[in-house]
Amino acid sequence: MASLGLDPSLPPVRRFGSAVPGQLGARRAALAVAEPAAPPPPPRSLRQSAHPLARRWDAWCCRVEQRWAGRTLAVDLRSAVGTRGWFGGLGRLIALAAPALLCWPTLGPFDGAPLPMAGDPASAEWRAQAIRPFSLGASSGRHFAAGDAVARVDSVPERATITLTATLGENDDVAHMLQRIGLADRDADAVKALTASLGTPLPGTRFDVTLGPRAVVGDPRPLAALAFRPKFDLDVTITRSGGGLVMARQPIPVDTTPLHLTGKVGDSLYRAVRAAGASPDTVQAYLQAVDQYLAFDAILPDDQFELVFAHKRALKAQAADGPWAAGEDGELLYAGIIRDGKPLVQAMRWGNDGNFFTPDALADAAGGGNGLLAAPVAGNITSWFGMRRHPILGYVRMHSGVDFAAPYGSPIYAVTDGVVEYAGWHGGHGNYVRVAHGGGIDSGYGHMSRIIVGPGNRVARGQVIGYVGSTGLSTGPHLHYELFRNGQPVDPLSIRLVPHHTEVRPEEVAAFRARMRALLALPANGQQLAQR
């Protein structure tokens, strides 16, 4: 090795992948992995130092900690109100909030760039690049004047006919409506004269109008054809024939199947029946019919209402518009209340008078009845027939009836069958009803809050004719009930029996029950319309 020029005192050179000279070849030893270094200890605080000043500071901190160990800086002001600790917490809250309120920043308007003035070039550029809707004129983009390639046209050809639809509004006139859409005055007056026999169309009636070509440019157009529906079951068409207008009538076929509605009473009987599809007039008739035989307070939310009423529906698809789109409701035929699947009230319109009867009431009338006068109201007698000191006028005079104390709004019943002779205001009696029962016997009912019968109406025994009130000379809600014999007042308690004058044959009772079964057999809730 001395001949190679190497210093024998230096260690031999190691080459990666080659054996050490003078040693047998061996595998390389695994590389040693260094152990992770331990984290440095946290720095010592001042209280942990061995310096004499640090020891004194630590002793003082310990005394402070021991003194404040049982005290709370954050006090719950919702509890222990008025105590010493509560006032201390309130003081600390004020002491902390006061600096924050003193440092409250003031807000003022920010200065912005002024808006461009009208006529400013920037404003014109902004307008040209903006997009405006058609409702605002759609005046966007740049507009250019017409060039030499644009030729002016004095007039353009008009369409020969114009077809449009007009709707008659409230307090409107057919002739004025047609004139507003461009019809000639002569034709508008002719249409009004032709349709005068049909009556005034209802507001909302649609008119399909076809206007013909003008004779002279700028003149109103003549009428070519007009169609509308003045009545529920009638279509009218007016066309031009020769030199005048001709009207043609086309009857519309009508389905008169009654509607049968049922549903749950819920929170409001009125709203439930209206939601089922009945009109307001039909609902009022239903409530009056039910009220004759059942007080509304006795109806439960889980009960079912049931009613059948006359209904007309046009069998024409094109007729389903305008004021006749929903059909036309007729009179109420049946009113009932169902509880737990069993009928609670079943009242049906029967007879020429239009009164509602239950099967039991009609059966009693057919059997002749017992002729006893029913109680006019559910209440106690508070004043008797005879001389008494008037509670309002203050002097003694004849009291020609009997007073019944009853809650305000309680139903008042006819004591027996009869015909209403008078219904309205009657001096000191307030709202008053007088019923003639035949045989010289009349009954009177005073101080009503509301009357639900009219003169000429026939009433049955137990039928509701009004409600208790305090109208007229009255000190509180009650019923003044009086009875007359041959026009002279008598003690109502002296007459117990009057003959029934309503003659109902057993055959009529059977027909009544058959008619009721037929009405209740109709599909409920308009399903019969879907089946047709």
HUNORJO-V394276 format. One record per backbone hydrogen bond with DSSP energy under -0.5 kcal/mol. NH is the residue of the N-H (numbers start at 0). CO is the residue of the C=O. Records with the same first field share a line. If there is no record, write none. Layout:
NH: CO, CO
//
This chain:
3: 0
4: 1
5: 0
7: 5
9: 6
17: 14
22: 19
47: 44
48: 45
54: 50
55: 51
56: 52
57: 53
58: 54
59: 55
60: 56
61: 57
62: 58
63: 59
64: 60
65: 61
66: 62
67: 63
70: 67
74: 72
76: 74
78: 75
82: 79
86: 82
87: 83
88: 84
89: 85
90: 86
91: 87
92: 88
93: 89
94: 90
95: 91
96: 92
97: 93
98: 94
99: 95
100: 96
101: 97
102: 98
103: 100
119: 116
123: 119
124: 120
125: 121
126: 122
127: 123
128: 124
129: 125
131: 129
135: 132
136: 133
137: 132
139: 137
140: 126, 127
149: 146
150: 148
153: 151
161: 210
163: 208
165: 206
167: 204
171: 168
176: 172
177: 173
178: 174
179: 175
180: 176
181: 178
182: 177
183: 220
187: 183
188: 184
189: 185
190: 186
191: 187
192: 188
193: 189
194: 190
195: 192
197: 194
198: 195
203: 167
204: 201
206: 165
207: 226
208: 163, 206
209: 224
210: 161
211: 221
218: 215
220: 181
221: 212
223: 209
224: 209
225: 237
226: 207
227: 235
228: 205
229: 227
230: 233
233: 230
234: 249
235: 227
236: 247
237: 225
238: 245
239: 223
240: 238, 243
243: 240
245: 238
247: 236
249: 234
251: 232
254: 312
255: 253
258: 308
259: 522
260: 258, 306
262: 304
264: 302
265: 300
267: 264
271: 267
272: 268
273: 269
274: 270
275: 271
276: 272, 273
277: 272
282: 278
283: 279
284: 280
285: 281
286: 282
287: 283
288: 284
289: 285
290: 286
291: 287, 288
292: 289
293: 289
297: 294
298: 295
302: 299
303: 337
304: 262
305: 335
306: 260
307: 333
308: 258
309: 330
311: 327
312: 254
314: 252
315: 313
318: 315
319: 316
320: 318
323: 320
324: 321
326: 323
327: 311
329: 309
332: 307
333: 307
334: 346
335: 305
336: 344
337: 303
338: 341
341: 338
343: 336
344: 336
346: 334
347: 356
348: 332
349: 354
353: 350
354: 349
356: 347
358: 345
361: 357
362: 358
363: 359
364: 360
365: 361
366: 362
367: 364
368: 363
372: 495
373: 414
378: 376
379: 404
381: 402
382: 402
385: 398
387: 396
389: 387, 394
393: 389
396: 387
398: 385
399: 397
401: 480
402: 382
403: 478
404: 379
405: 476
408: 467
409: 406
411: 465
412: 375
413: 462
417: 458
418: 435
419: 456
420: 433
421: 433
423: 431
425: 429
428: 425
429: 426
430: 447
431: 423
432: 444
433: 421
434: 442
435: 418
436: 434, 440
437: 440
440: 437
441: 439, 483
442: 434
443: 481
444: 432
445: 479
446: 428
447: 430
448: 466
449: 466
451: 464
452: 464
455: 419
456: 453
458: 417
461: 413
462: 459
464: 411
465: 411
466: 449
467: 409
468: 446, 477
470: 446
472: 427
473: 471
477: 468
478: 403
479: 445
480: 401, 478
481: 443
482: 489
483: 441
484: 487
485: 439
486: 439
487: 484
489: 482
493: 490
494: 491
495: 493
497: 370
502: 500
503: 364, 501
507: 504
508: 504
509: 505
510: 506
511: 507
512: 508
513: 509
514: 510
515: 511
516: 512
517: 513
518: 514
519: 515
520: 516
521: 518
524: 259
525: 259
526: 523
528: 525
529: 525
530: 526
531: 527, 528
//
